[in-house]
Amino acid sequence: MSVQGWPRPYTPGVIPLVPFVVERVRRVVESVQDATLFTVGAAQAAFQPPFYAHEALEQIHFTGIGSLFIVMISAIVAGQALAIQLVRELANTGAKTELGHFMVISVIRALGPVLTGMVVASRMSAGITAELGAMRSSDQIDALIAFGTDPVKRLVVPRIIGLLVALPALTIVGDALGVIGGGFVGLAYKLPIESYYHGVIKYLTPKNILVGMLKPFLFGVMIAVIACWKGFRSEGGAKGVGVSTTQSVVLSSVGILITDGILTKLIFRILDW
């Protein structure tokens, strides 16, 4: 004797995870396509008149001067923390005089550009996306189009120029302060300042500088494009602006790390290191 409806017949169904994964992949592909088209449009607009020089100068000032203090503090603290780790290990092996060498390699090639890029990305990505997202929500971007102004040329290109100019300059400041901070740590561990800076000058070669200074240009363009793209695509009012801002900061930060890894391998292969 069986209870009605029991046992239940087997009815094969679609696993819920499959359509979820397919939908996520579709959205990622659409986002990559949209971001690529947005980047190409911004690149084309950058070389076509009219040119908004005043807006570009404002963005250079806002990015460079506005981010200078946090970059300085971050570079000094990170440089000293790195030097403490290095000098203790070098002292155990009797190679404490090589601290300047290792600081140049670590800071100029890797730590300086990435740290500065991350700090600037956290500030500028949020600011640019929130500003453009608010303009989108209040129809100010549509008003620019209605008055015959290209919003990409007026809003996006000056921000790209601002980060393209300011981020390399900030990276130079951050690198210098990081190395100087390491020198103070060396003094605390009885390392003569002459010995430290002799190692710094010896390994401050054009190739090491090239590796470190190519990265900020790419980081700057990437931060500006991602921030502007998320701001232009923001929807849903204040909540949508908040979501876009969070996504912008995350994408910029992760993009910097991925770009750093790829670019480092590429440069090392080109330079045959």
C-alpha positions in Angstrom: 0.0 0.0 0.0 1.5 3.3 -1.0 0.7 6.8 0.1 -0.7 9.0 -2.7 2.1 11.0 -4.4 4.8 8.8 -2.9 7.3 7.9 -4.1 7.5 11.0 -6.3 8.5 10.4 -9.9 12.0 11.5 -10.9 11.8 14.6 -13.2 15.2 15.7 -14.4 15.6 19.5 -14.2 18.2 22.1 -15.0 20.7 22.7 -12.3 20.2 26.2 -11.0 23.9 26.9 -11.0 24.2 26.6 -14.8 21.9 29.4 -15.9 23.5 31.6 -13.1 27.0 31.0 -14.5 25.9 31.6 -18.1 24.2 34.8 -17.1 27.3 36.0 -15.2 29.5 35.2 -18.1 27.2 37.0 -20.5 27.2 40.1 -18.3 31.0 40.1 -18.0 31.4 39.8 -21.8 28.9 42.6 -22.4 30.8 44.8 -19.8 34.1 44.1 -21.4 32.7 45.0 -24.8 31.1 48.2 -23.5 34.3 49.3 -21.6 36.4 48.6 -24.7 34.1 50.7 -26.9 34.1 53.5 -24.3 37.9 53.4 -24.2 38.2 53.6 -28.0 35.7 56.5 -28.1 37.7 58.4 -25.4 41.0 57.8 -27.3 39.5 59.2 -30.5 38.0 62.2 -28.7 41.4 63.0 -27.1 42.9 63.9 -30.5 40.0 65.8 -31.9 39.1 69.5 -31.3 37.8 71.3 -29.3 40.4 70.9 -26.5 39.3 71.8 -23.0 42.7 72.9 -21.6 41.2 74.7 -18.5 39.4 71.6 -17.4 42.5 69.5 -18.0 44.6 71.8 -15.8 41.9 71.7 -13.1 42.1 67.9 -13.1 45.9 67.9 -13.0 45.8 70.1 -9.9 43.0 68.2 -8.3 44.7 64.8 -8.8 48.3 65.9 -8.1 47.9 68.4 -5.3 44.9 66.7 -3.8 46.6 63.3 -3.6 50.1 64.5 -2.7 49.8 64.3 1.1 48.4 60.8 1.3 51.0 59.6 -1.2 53.8 61.1 0.9 52.5 59.6 4.1 51.9 56.2 2.5 55.3 56.1 0.8 57.3 57.0 3.9 55.5 54.5 6.1 55.7 51.7 3.5 59.3 52.4 2.8 60.3 52.3 6.4 58.3 49.1 7.0 60.0 47.4 4.0 63.4 48.6 5.2 62.9 47.2 8.6 62.1 43.8 7.1 65.1 43.9 4.8 67.7 45.2 7.2 67.0 42.6 9.9 67.5 39.8 7.4 70.5 41.4 5.8 72.1 42.0 9.3 71.8 38.3 10.0 73.7 37.4 6.9 76.3 40.2 7.3 75.1 42.1 4.2 73.6 45.1 5.9 75.4 47.5 3.5 73.3 46.1 0.7 70.1 47.8 2.1 70.3 50.6 -0.4 70.5 48.2 -3.3 67.5 46.2 -2.2 65.5 49.3 -1.4 66.0 50.7 -4.9 65.0 47.4 -6.5 62.0 46.9 -4.3 60.7 50.5 -4.3 61.5 51.8 -7.8 60.5 48.7 -9.7 57.5 47.5 -7.7 56.4 49.0 -4.4 56.4 52.7 -5.4 54.3 52.5 -8.6 51.8 50.0 -7.2 51.4 51.7 -3.8 51.0 55.1 -5.4 48.6 53.7 -8.0 46.5 52.0 -5.3 46.3 55.1 -3.1 45.4 57.4 -6.0 42.9 54.9 -7.4 41.1 54.6 -4.1 40.7 58.4 -4.0 40.2 59.3 -7.7 38.1 56.4 -8.7 35.5 57.1 -6.0 35.5 60.8 -6.7 35.3 60.7 -10.5 32.6 57.9 -10.5 30.5 59.6 -7.8 30.7 63.0 -9.6 29.9 61.7 -13.1 27.2 59.3 -11.6 25.5 62.3 -9.9 25.6 64.2 -13.2 24.0 61.2 -14.9 21.3 60.9 -12.3 20.5 64.6 -12.5 20.5 64.6 -16.4 23.4 67.0 -16.6 25.2 64.8 -19.1 22.0 64.7 -21.3 21.9 68.5 -21.0 25.5 68.7 -22.4 24.5 66.6 -25.3 21.4 68.7 -25.9 23.6 71.8 -26.1 25.9 70.2 -28.6 28.8 69.4 -26.3 30.4 66.0 -26.4 30.4 64.8 -22.8 33.3 62.4 -23.5 35.5 65.3 -24.6 34.3 67.6 -21.8 34.3 65.2 -18.9 36.4 62.1 -19.7 39.4 63.4 -21.7 40.4 66.1 -19.1 40.3 63.4 -16.3 42.5 61.1 -18.4 45.0 63.8 -18.9 44.9 64.8 -15.3 45.8 61.3 -14.1 48.2 60.7 -17.0 50.3 63.7 -15.9 49.8 63.6 -12.1 50.3 59.9 -11.4 53.8 59.6 -12.8 54.8 62.8 -10.9 53.3 61.4 -7.7 55.1 58.1 -8.3 58.4 59.9 -8.4 57.7 61.6 -5.1 56.6 58.4 -3.6 59.7 56.5 -4.8 62.0 59.2 -3.4 60.3 59.3 0.0 60.2 55.5 0.2 64.0 55.3 -0.4 64.6 58.2 2.1 62.5 56.4 4.7 64.6 53.3 4.3 67.7 55.5 4.9 66.4 56.5 8.3 65.8 52.9 9.2 69.4 52.1 8.1 70.6 54.8 10.5 68.7 53.3 13.3 70.5 50.0 12.6 73.9 51.7 12.6 74.3 51.7 8.8 76.3 54.7 7.7 74.3 57.0 5.5 77.1 57.1 2.9 77.0 53.4 2.5 73.2 53.4 2.1 73.1 56.1 -0.6 76.1 54.6 -2.4 74.0 51.5 -2.9 71.1 53.6 -4.0 73.0 55.6 -6.6 74.8 52.5 -7.9 71.5 50.6 -8.7 69.5 53.7 -9.7 70.1 52.7 -13.3 68.1 53.8 -16.4 66.7 50.2 -16.8 65.4 50.2 -13.2 63.9 53.6 -13.6 62.3 52.6 -16.9 60.6 49.6 -15.3 59.1 51.7 -12.5 58.1 54.7 -14.6 56.2 52.9 -17.4 53.7 51.6 -15.0 52.2 54.9 -13.7 51.2 56.0 -17.2 49.2 52.8 -17.8 47.8 52.9 -14.3 46.6 56.5 -14.8 44.8 55.8 -18.0 43.2 52.7 -16.6 42.0 54.4 -13.4 40.5 57.3 -15.4 38.8 55.2 -18.0 37.3 52.8 -15.5 36.1 55.6 -13.2 34.5 57.6 -16.1 33.0 54.5 -17.6 31.3 53.4 -14.4 30.1 57.0 -13.8 28.6 57.3 -17.3 26.9 53.9 -16.9 25.5 54.6 -13.4 21.8 54.0 -13.0 19.3 53.9 -10.2 19.8 57.2 -8.4 21.9 57.6 -5.3 22.0 53.8 -4.7 23.2 53.2 -8.2 25.9 55.8 -7.8 27.1 54.1 -4.6 27.2 50.7 -6.3 29.1 52.1 -9.3 31.6 53.9 -7.0 32.3 50.7 -5.2 32.8 48.7 -8.4 35.0 51.5 -9.8 37.4 51.3 -6.8 37.5 47.5 -6.9 38.1 47.3 -10.6 40.8 49.9 -10.5 42.6 48.3 -7.6 42.5 44.8 -9.1 43.4 46.1 -12.5 46.5 47.8 -11.1 47.7 44.5 -9.6 47.0 42.5 -12.7 48.6 45.1 -15.0 51.6 45.2 -12.8 52.1 41.5 -13.0 51.7 41.4 -16.8 53.8 44.5 -17.4 56.6 43.3 -15.2 56.9 40.0 -17.0 56.8 41.7 -20.4 59.4 44.3 -19.5 61.7 41.7 -18.0 61.4 39.6 -21.2 62.1 42.7 -23.4 65.2 43.7 -21.3 66.3 40.0 -21.1 66.5 40.0 -17.3 
